[in-house]
Amino acid sequence: MKTNPGAKKRFSLTGTGKIKRKHAYKSHILTKKATKRKRNLSSFGQVDSADEKNVKLLLAIK
């Protein structure tokens, strides 16, 4: 099965096999958002366990 190109750009694996993701709402209209909020959005998040199976299918990970 081929890797989904959109998922390839958005997700990456950690060393322990978990899936990293970026937070939403950090791309534009940043003037009205607080500095603290922007700083917290810039860190990486982790894909929820409910979505992990679907993301692994998109990334063609077994």
C-alpha positions as CSV (number, residue, x, y, z in Angstrom):
1,M,0.0,0.0,0.0
2,K,1.3,3.5,-0.9
3,T,1.8,6.2,1.7
4,N,-0.7,9.0,1.5
5,P,1.2,12.2,0.5
6,G,-0.9,14.5,2.6
7,A,-0.4,12.4,5.7
8,K,3.4,12.1,4.9
9,K,3.6,15.9,5.2
10,R,1.6,16.2,8.4
11,F,2.7,13.3,10.6
12,S,6.0,11.9,11.7
13,L,7.1,9.0,14.0
14,T,8.9,9.3,17.3
15,G,11.6,7.0,18.4
16,T,9.1,4.9,20.4
17,G,6.7,4.5,17.5
18,K,4.2,7.2,18.5
19,I,2.9,9.7,15.9
20,K,3.7,13.4,16.2
21,R,1.5,16.1,14.8
22,K,1.4,19.9,14.7
23,H,-1.3,21.9,16.4
24,A,-3.9,23.7,14.3
25,Y,-4.7,27.5,14.3
26,K,-1.0,28.6,14.1
27,S,-0.9,29.5,10.4
28,H,-2.5,33.0,10.0
29,I,-4.5,35.7,11.9
30,L,-1.9,35.6,14.7
31,T,-2.3,39.3,15.8
32,K,-5.4,38.6,17.9
33,K,-4.0,35.5,19.5
34,A,-2.1,35.8,22.8
35,T,1.6,35.1,22.9
36,K,1.1,32.3,25.4
37,R,-1.5,30.6,23.1
38,K,0.8,30.9,20.1
39,R,3.7,29.5,22.0
40,N,1.7,26.5,23.2
41,L,0.4,25.9,19.6
42,S,4.0,25.8,18.3
43,S,4.9,22.7,20.2
44,F,4.2,19.2,18.8
45,G,1.3,17.2,19.9
46,Q,0.6,13.5,19.8
47,V,-2.1,11.7,17.7
48,D,-4.9,10.4,19.9
49,S,-5.2,6.7,20.4
50,A,-8.6,6.6,18.7
51,D,-7.1,8.1,15.5
52,E,-3.7,6.2,15.6
53,K,-4.9,3.2,13.6
54,N,-6.2,5.4,10.7
55,V,-3.1,7.5,10.6
56,K,-0.9,4.4,10.5
57,L,-2.9,3.1,7.6
58,L,-2.3,6.4,5.7
59,L,1.4,6.2,6.5
60,A,1.5,2.5,5.5
61,I,3.0,1.5,8.9
62,K,2.4,-2.0,10.2
